[in-house]
Amino acid sequence: LADISLPRTQPYSINAFAVSIEEHDQGVRLLICTERQQYYWLEAQHAVCAMPLYIAAHVVKDIQQYGFKPDIHMPQYAPWIVANFLLRGFPAERKGSKLAWDNILYQGKGLGYVVATHQQIRQGPPAYTSFTAYTALNHDTPANVRRWMLSASTDEIYQCAAAELEQIYGVKLRRRMLQARLSLRGHAMAVPQPGYLSNQGLQSLRTYTGRLQFAHSDLSGYSIFEEACYWGKRAAVQILAQH
């Protein structure tokens, strides 16, 4: 294992993921793995753990020492399908309906779809666009849905992901479609179940102020950008306060 812990005066970025994170009195020691399967030890004065808690439970050494017990305090995660449909031009909209950036089918079961090119300012529509559809698979328990994800065929996944778009546009969608990119998210977001506000494990991670800071929307029990941004800012403020 190589050691790249020499002091640096400039910001440094490396394409790698953490295998283990261990806090000690002088800082944080991390074992990382690069895209070339090379392993390095990193020594840092401080570190921010901004990963989902179901992953942090396996990466942070003895996460129970922070008051978080995974078997008791771990939030439940909802599985999703995120699908990007690359289109040549735009399928015609229904009369009286104007395409927005974020679109939701009235009385539909999906989470709607986002138009990637909606905020491009130009005189005419672009030649190509992408519709990103979000489907929360809440028809069964999360565990059963994840098992379905492991065995489902590509066609089954497509039919599930495109159901509402095809309900809206019919054959017009297929005629415009160049490609469909389907992404299965078995643990897409934390579910704010009853009692999550009084979850003592989450509260312990929220208030911890050591060398290792936790910053993820899971701490709020609700996976939205604003929560993630808040915890990231708080982690930075806590680190700066220690210098």
C-alpha positions in Angstrom: 0.0 0.0 0.0 1.3 3.4 -1.0 1.3 6.4 1.3 0.2 9.8 -0.2 -0.2 11.6 3.1 2.5 14.3 2.4 1.3 17.8 3.1 -0.2 19.6 0.1 -0.5 23.3 -0.5 -3.0 23.0 -3.3 -6.4 21.2 -3.5 -6.0 17.6 -4.6 -8.6 15.4 -6.2 -8.4 11.6 -6.8 -11.0 9.4 -8.5 -11.4 6.8 -5.8 -13.9 5.5 -3.2 -13.4 4.9 0.5 -13.0 1.3 1.7 -12.7 2.1 5.4 -12.8 5.3 7.6 -11.3 5.4 11.1 -11.2 8.4 13.4 -8.4 8.8 15.9 -7.2 11.5 18.2 -5.0 13.3 15.6 -7.4 13.0 12.6 -9.0 10.5 10.3 -7.3 7.6 8.5 -8.9 6.4 5.3 -8.2 3.4 3.0 -9.2 4.3 -0.5 -9.4 2.3 -3.8 -8.8 3.9 -7.2 -10.5 3.0 -10.5 -7.4 1.0 -11.3 -7.8 -1.1 -8.1 -4.9 0.6 -6.4 -5.2 1.0 -2.6 -3.8 4.0 -0.7 -3.9 5.1 2.9 -4.8 8.8 3.5 -4.3 10.7 6.7 -6.4 13.8 7.2 -6.9 16.2 10.0 -10.7 16.1 9.3 -13.0 14.2 7.0 -16.6 14.5 5.9 -18.6 11.3 5.5 -21.2 12.3 2.9 -22.4 8.8 2.0 -25.8 7.2 2.6 -25.9 5.6 6.1 -26.5 2.1 4.8 -23.1 2.4 3.1 -21.4 4.3 6.0 -22.4 1.5 8.3 -20.0 -0.8 6.5 -17.3 1.8 5.8 -16.9 3.7 9.0 -15.1 1.6 11.6 -17.3 0.9 14.6 -20.1 3.3 13.7 -21.9 2.3 16.9 -19.4 4.5 18.8 -21.2 7.5 17.4 -24.4 6.4 19.0 -25.8 5.0 15.7 -26.8 1.3 15.8 -27.7 0.2 12.3 -30.0 -2.6 13.4 -32.1 -0.1 15.3 -31.6 3.4 13.8 -31.1 2.7 10.1 -33.8 4.5 8.0 -35.8 2.4 5.5 -34.9 3.1 1.9 -37.4 3.3 -1.0 -36.4 1.7 -4.4 -36.8 3.7 -7.6 -36.2 3.4 -11.3 -34.6 6.5 -12.9 -34.9 6.4 -16.7 -33.5 8.8 -19.2 -35.2 8.8 -22.6 -33.2 10.5 -25.3 -35.5 11.9 -28.0 -35.2 13.4 -31.4 -37.4 16.4 -31.1 -40.5 16.6 -28.9 -43.7 14.5 -29.0 -46.8 16.6 -29.5 -48.5 17.7 -26.3 -52.2 17.5 -25.6 -54.3 20.5 -26.4 -54.2 23.0 -23.6 -51.2 21.4 -22.0 -47.8 23.1 -22.1 -44.6 21.2 -21.4 -42.8 22.3 -18.2 -39.5 21.5 -16.6 -41.1 19.2 -14.1 -44.2 17.4 -15.2 -46.6 15.2 -13.3 -49.5 13.1 -14.6 -52.7 14.0 -12.9 -53.7 11.2 -10.6 -50.7 9.2 -11.8 -48.7 6.9 -9.6 -45.2 8.0 -10.7 -43.1 10.9 -9.6 -43.2 12.7 -12.9 -40.6 13.5 -15.5 -38.1 16.3 -16.0 -37.2 17.9 -19.4 -33.4 18.3 -19.5 -33.4 21.0 -22.1 -36.3 23.1 -20.7 -34.0 25.8 -19.4 -32.1 26.3 -22.6 -32.9 29.8 -23.8 -33.2 29.9 -27.6 -35.7 31.0 -30.3 -36.8 27.4 -31.2 -36.8 24.0 -29.5 -33.5 22.0 -29.6 -33.2 19.2 -32.1 -32.7 16.7 -29.3 -33.9 16.4 -25.7 -34.0 14.0 -22.8 -37.0 13.2 -20.5 -35.9 11.9 -17.1 -38.7 9.9 -15.5 -38.7 8.9 -11.8 -40.7 5.8 -10.7 -41.0 5.0 -7.0 -41.7 1.2 -6.7 -44.0 1.3 -3.7 -46.3 -1.5 -4.7 -44.6 -4.0 -2.4 -42.1 -4.0 0.5 -38.7 -2.5 -0.3 -37.0 -5.8 0.2 -39.3 -7.6 -2.2 -38.9 -4.9 -4.8 -35.1 -5.2 -4.6 -35.4 -8.9 -5.1 -37.5 -8.2 -8.2 -34.8 -5.8 -9.5 -32.3 -8.6 -9.4 -34.3 -10.9 -11.6 -36.4 -8.5 -13.8 -35.7 -8.5 -17.5 -34.8 -5.3 -19.4 -38.2 -5.2 -21.0 -40.0 -5.5 -17.6 -37.9 -2.6 -16.3 -38.6 -0.5 -19.4 -42.4 -1.1 -19.2 -42.4 0.0 -15.6 -40.2 3.0 -16.2 -42.1 4.2 -19.3 -45.6 3.4 -18.3 -46.7 7.0 -17.5 -44.9 8.6 -20.4 -46.5 6.1 -22.8 -49.9 6.9 -21.2 -49.3 10.5 -21.9 -47.8 10.3 -25.4 -48.7 6.9 -26.7 -46.8 5.8 -29.9 -45.5 9.4 -30.3 -42.9 8.6 -27.6 -41.5 5.6 -29.4 -41.3 7.4 -32.7 -39.1 10.1 -31.1 -37.1 7.8 -28.9 -33.4 7.2 -29.8 -32.4 5.5 -26.6 -33.6 4.6 -23.1 -31.1 4.4 -20.2 -32.6 2.6 -17.2 -31.0 2.9 -13.8 -32.2 0.8 -10.8 -31.8 2.5 -7.5 -32.4 -0.1 -4.8 -31.9 2.4 -2.0 -32.9 5.6 -3.8 -34.0 7.6 -0.8 -34.6 7.4 2.9 -38.3 7.2 3.8 -39.4 9.6 6.6 -41.4 7.0 8.6 -43.3 7.9 11.8 -40.9 8.5 14.6 -37.9 9.5 12.5 -37.7 12.9 14.2 -37.0 11.2 17.5 -34.5 8.7 16.1 -31.7 8.8 18.7 -29.1 7.4 16.3 -29.7 10.0 13.7 -29.7 12.7 16.4 -26.3 11.4 17.6 -24.8 11.7 14.1 -26.3 15.2 13.7 -24.7 16.6 16.8 -21.3 14.9 16.6 -18.5 17.4 16.4 -15.3 15.3 16.2 -12.6 14.9 13.5 -15.1 13.0 11.4 -18.2 14.9 10.3 -21.4 13.3 8.9 -23.2 15.1 6.1 -26.0 13.4 4.2 -29.7 14.0 3.7 -30.2 10.7 5.5 -29.6 12.6 8.7 -32.8 14.4 8.1 -34.6 11.2 7.3 -35.8 12.8 4.0 -33.7 12.7 0.8 -34.0 16.1 -0.8 -31.2 18.4 -2.0 -31.9 21.2 0.5 -31.3 18.8 3.4 -28.1 17.5 1.8 -26.9 21.1 1.2 -27.7 22.0 4.8 -25.6 19.1 6.3 -22.7 19.8 4.0 -22.6 23.4 5.0 -22.8 22.4 8.7 -19.9 20.0 8.4 -17.8 22.7 6.8 -18.6 25.2 9.5 -17.9 22.6 12.2 -14.4 21.9 10.7 -13.6 25.6 10.3 -14.6 26.2 14.0 -11.9 23.7 15.1 -9.1 25.8 13.6 
